Structure formats: C-alpha cells, structure tokens
Amino acid sequence: MMTISVVTLKEGSEPEWDRAMQERLEAAESQPGWVAGQLLMPADRLDQRAIVGTWQTRADWEAWHNDPAFTATRERLEGLQAGPSEVRWYEVLTKRQP
C-alpha cells in the first residue's frame, strides 16, 4: 500500500517543516509494516511538499498514526502548513527496481 500526502506550507516555514518531517520519517523506519518513504518538493512550487509512504498494509499505517512518535509531531507540522493535507491511497500495480 502506498499513501501520498500533499501539503502547502506557510511562507518561511519550509526549513522547519522539512526538519520535522525528516524526524517523523526516521521514526517511521522502526514501525511494523514500514517499507519506504520519500519527501518530495515540486520544482515549480517551493512551498509544497509531497510525502510518499509505502506500507505493507493500511492497518500498519493506521497504527503508526496512533503512535506517540507520530502524534508528537502532528501539531508542530500542522502549525507550519497553510491548510490540511490531501491524502490519497494507491495500490502498487507494478514495481521495478534496478
């Protein structure tokens, strides 16, 4: 399972938000079901970020969202965002790696 969240950040908050998200991604690495994660920035929108999280199951992702390490950064990140995140779920149909 893969989730993609897109957020728009408040002007000037980008460096702090990036640091907080990096901490969150590092904490996720020890979670059951964690596969991988990426933090992306569009080349033409320096105020936006996309977080790509890959989990074995949606239940694993939901458990992570109730973990204290996740909830500890929630308020900090949301306070730096211009609005709520847009979250979408995807099924991986094809996967190719070198």
Secondary structure as GFF3:
##gff-version 3
##sequence-region A 1 98
A	DSSP	beta_strand	2	8	.	.	.	ID=ss1
A	DSSP	alpha_helix	14	28	.	.	.	ID=ss2
A	DSSP	beta_strand	34	40	.	.	.	ID=ss3
A	DSSP	beta_strand	48	55	.	.	.	ID=ss4
A	DSSP	alpha_helix	58	65	.	.	.	ID=ss5
A	DSSP	alpha_helix	68	80	.	.	.	ID=ss6
A	DSSP	beta_strand	86	90	.	.	.	ID=ss7
###
